[in-house]
Amino acid sequence: MSKFYELRDFPLFTGCAIEEFLQQTSNRISTYKKDDLIALQGAPCLSLMLLCAGELSARMVNDEGKEIIIERLKAPEVLAPAFLYSSENFFPVTLKAETEVRIWTLSREGFLDLMTTDKNVLRNFLQHISDRSVFLSKKLNEFALQNLNERIVNYLKRHGQIQNIQEVASIIGVARPSLSRAISVLINEGVIEKEENRYKLKNE
């Protein structure tokens, strides 16, 4: 089991009297095994959920059943914060445990009361939502405006290497054969290189 993060370790609660808050609001800690589904795409988002240990993948499935890995989330992380108080407060993705994980669940109403009395927490929450919006904007730009070769190069710039082609194909949103062909083209062009069982940018 990876490190367990207390609530005070979350930037969301910086400067907050967290012990007093926990005494006044409903909360619980849940443990999940690898491959367990934490939340399903389209399920109601009714509580503040905090990833305190482990790693999750956020996956989205379209009407044709095609699954895309939107991102991987590592503790400490706030889960689906932008949907907690939305008029359509449903999980936009399915959250799947990639390791053993622990989730700390807090009352939505209790957290709202905390934000109305503690401006630091309110500011932290708004900043976190804003940062998530920036991330999603960049993700949308990748899918809408970049071709496959550009997506591969940008993935390597962020993650350093490609080891599991099937997994990266799901993240980039293409079929595995298409990704393999594009990687071969980039190798021939001298953009990336194969080193043992991984691919990386040649200038790295």
C-alpha positions as CSV (number, residue, x, y, z in Angstrom):
1,M,0.0,0.0,0.0
2,S,1.4,3.4,-0.9
3,K,1.6,6.3,1.5
4,F,-1.6,7.4,3.1
5,Y,-2.2,11.1,3.0
6,E,-4.1,12.8,5.8
7,L,-6.5,15.6,4.9
8,R,-4.1,18.2,6.2
9,D,-1.7,17.0,3.4
10,F,-4.2,18.2,0.7
11,P,-3.6,21.8,-0.6
12,L,-7.4,22.1,-0.5
13,F,-7.2,22.3,3.3
14,T,-4.2,24.5,3.8
15,G,-4.7,26.8,6.8
16,C,-7.9,25.0,7.8
17,A,-8.7,23.6,11.3
18,I,-9.3,20.2,9.8
19,E,-9.7,18.3,13.1
20,E,-12.6,20.5,14.2
21,F,-14.2,20.2,10.7
22,L,-14.0,16.3,10.8
23,Q,-15.8,16.3,14.2
24,Q,-18.7,18.4,12.8
25,T,-19.3,16.7,9.4
26,S,-20.0,13.2,8.2
27,N,-17.0,11.4,6.7
28,R,-15.6,7.9,6.1
29,I,-12.6,6.1,4.7
30,S,-13.1,3.3,2.2
31,T,-10.5,0.9,0.8
32,Y,-10.6,-0.6,-2.7
33,K,-8.6,-3.4,-4.4
34,K,-6.8,-3.1,-7.7
35,D,-9.3,-3.1,-10.6
36,D,-12.3,-2.2,-8.4
37,L,-14.6,0.5,-9.9
38,I,-14.8,3.5,-7.6
39,A,-17.4,5.4,-9.5
40,L,-19.2,4.8,-12.8
41,Q,-19.5,7.3,-15.6
42,G,-22.9,9.0,-15.3
43,A,-23.4,8.1,-11.6
44,P,-24.4,11.0,-9.2
45,C,-21.6,12.9,-7.6
46,L,-23.0,13.5,-4.1
47,S,-20.0,13.7,-1.8
48,L,-16.5,15.2,-1.8
49,M,-14.1,12.3,-2.6
50,L,-10.4,12.5,-1.8
51,L,-7.9,10.0,-3.1
52,C,-5.6,9.5,0.0
53,A,-3.6,6.5,-1.2
54,G,-2.9,4.7,-4.4
55,E,-3.6,5.4,-8.1
56,L,-6.8,5.6,-10.2
57,S,-7.4,5.8,-13.9
58,A,-10.2,8.0,-15.3
59,R,-11.8,6.4,-18.3
60,M,-14.5,7.6,-20.6
61,V,-16.7,5.3,-22.9
62,N,-18.6,6.7,-25.9
63,D,-21.9,5.4,-27.4
64,E,-20.0,2.9,-29.5
65,G,-18.2,1.4,-26.5
66,K,-14.8,2.8,-27.3
67,E,-12.9,3.5,-24.0
68,I,-10.3,6.2,-23.6
69,I,-8.1,6.7,-20.6
70,I,-8.4,10.5,-19.8
71,E,-5.7,10.5,-17.2
72,R,-4.2,8.7,-14.2
73,L,-4.7,10.2,-10.8
74,K,-2.3,9.7,-7.9
75,A,-2.8,10.5,-4.2
76,P,-3.3,13.1,-2.9
77,E,-6.0,14.2,-5.3
78,V,-9.6,15.6,-5.2
79,L,-12.0,13.6,-7.4
80,A,-14.4,15.3,-9.8
81,P,-14.5,18.6,-7.8
82,A,-16.1,20.6,-10.7
83,F,-19.1,18.3,-10.6
84,L,-19.8,18.4,-6.9
85,Y,-22.1,21.4,-7.0
86,S,-23.0,21.3,-10.7
87,S,-26.7,21.4,-11.8
88,E,-25.8,18.1,-13.6
89,N,-23.6,16.6,-10.9
90,F,-22.8,13.3,-12.5
91,F,-19.3,11.7,-12.8
92,P,-18.0,12.4,-16.3
93,V,-15.7,9.4,-16.2
94,T,-15.4,5.9,-14.7
95,L,-12.8,5.8,-11.9
96,K,-10.9,2.5,-11.7
97,A,-8.4,1.4,-9.1
98,E,-5.0,0.8,-10.7
99,T,-3.5,-0.1,-7.3
100,E,-5.0,-0.6,-3.8
101,V,-6.5,2.7,-3.0
102,R,-8.2,4.6,-0.1
103,I,-10.8,7.2,-0.6
104,W,-11.8,9.7,2.1
105,T,-15.5,10.7,1.5
106,L,-16.8,14.0,3.1
107,S,-20.3,15.4,3.3
108,R,-21.0,17.8,0.4
109,E,-23.1,20.0,2.6
110,G,-20.5,19.9,5.4
111,F,-17.8,21.0,3.0
112,L,-20.1,23.8,1.7
113,D,-20.5,25.0,5.3
114,L,-16.7,25.0,5.7
115,M,-16.2,27.1,2.5
116,T,-18.7,29.7,3.7
117,T,-16.8,30.1,7.0
118,D,-13.2,29.7,5.8
119,K,-12.1,31.8,2.8
120,N,-8.8,29.9,2.5
121,V,-10.6,26.7,1.8
122,L,-13.0,28.5,-0.7
123,R,-10.0,30.0,-2.5
124,N,-8.2,26.7,-2.6
125,F,-11.3,24.9,-4.0
126,L,-11.8,27.6,-6.7
127,Q,-8.2,27.4,-7.7
128,H,-8.3,23.6,-7.9
129,I,-11.4,23.8,-10.2
130,S,-9.7,26.4,-12.3
131,D,-6.6,24.3,-12.7
132,R,-8.7,21.3,-13.7
133,S,-10.4,23.4,-16.4
134,V,-6.9,24.4,-17.8
135,F,-6.0,20.7,-17.9
136,L,-9.2,19.7,-19.7
137,S,-8.7,22.6,-22.1
138,K,-5.3,21.3,-23.1
139,K,-6.6,17.7,-23.3
140,L,-9.4,18.9,-25.7
141,N,-6.8,20.7,-27.8
142,E,-4.8,17.5,-28.2
143,F,-7.8,15.6,-29.5
144,A,-9.3,18.3,-31.6
145,L,-6.3,20.1,-33.1
146,Q,-3.3,17.8,-33.1
147,N,-2.6,15.0,-35.4
148,L,-1.5,11.6,-34.1
149,N,2.2,12.2,-34.5
150,E,1.9,15.4,-32.5
151,R,0.0,13.6,-29.8
152,I,2.7,11.0,-29.5
153,V,5.5,13.6,-29.3
154,N,3.5,15.6,-26.6
155,Y,2.9,12.4,-24.7
156,L,6.6,11.6,-24.7
157,K,7.4,15.1,-23.6
158,R,5.1,14.7,-20.6
159,H,5.8,11.1,-19.6
160,G,9.3,10.5,-21.0
161,Q,8.6,7.1,-22.5
162,I,6.1,4.6,-24.0
163,Q,6.2,1.1,-22.7
164,N,2.7,-0.3,-22.9
165,I,1.4,0.5,-26.5
166,Q,-2.1,-0.7,-25.7
167,E,-2.4,1.6,-22.7
168,V,-1.0,4.6,-24.5
169,A,-3.4,4.0,-27.4
170,S,-6.3,4.2,-25.0
171,I,-4.9,7.4,-23.5
172,I,-4.3,9.0,-26.9
173,G,-7.6,7.8,-28.3
174,V,-6.5,5.6,-31.2
175,A,-6.5,1.9,-32.2
176,R,-3.3,0.0,-31.2
177,P,-2.3,-0.7,-34.8
178,S,-2.6,3.0,-35.7
179,L,-0.3,3.9,-32.8
180,S,2.2,1.3,-33.8
181,R,2.3,2.5,-37.4
182,A,2.8,6.1,-36.3
183,I,5.6,5.1,-33.9
184,S,7.3,3.4,-36.8
185,V,7.0,6.5,-38.9
186,L,8.5,8.7,-36.2
187,I,11.4,6.2,-35.7
188,N,12.2,6.4,-39.4
189,E,12.0,10.2,-39.3
190,G,14.5,10.2,-36.4
191,V,12.1,11.8,-34.0
192,I,11.9,8.9,-31.5
193,E,14.0,5.8,-30.8
194,K,13.5,2.4,-29.3
195,E,15.6,1.5,-26.3
196,E,15.1,-2.0,-25.0
197,N,11.3,-2.3,-24.4
198,R,10.4,1.4,-24.5
199,Y,10.2,4.3,-26.9
200,K,11.5,7.8,-26.1
201,L,12.3,11.1,-27.9
202,K,15.6,10.8,-29.6
203,N,17.0,14.1,-28.3
204,E,16.2,12.9,-24.7
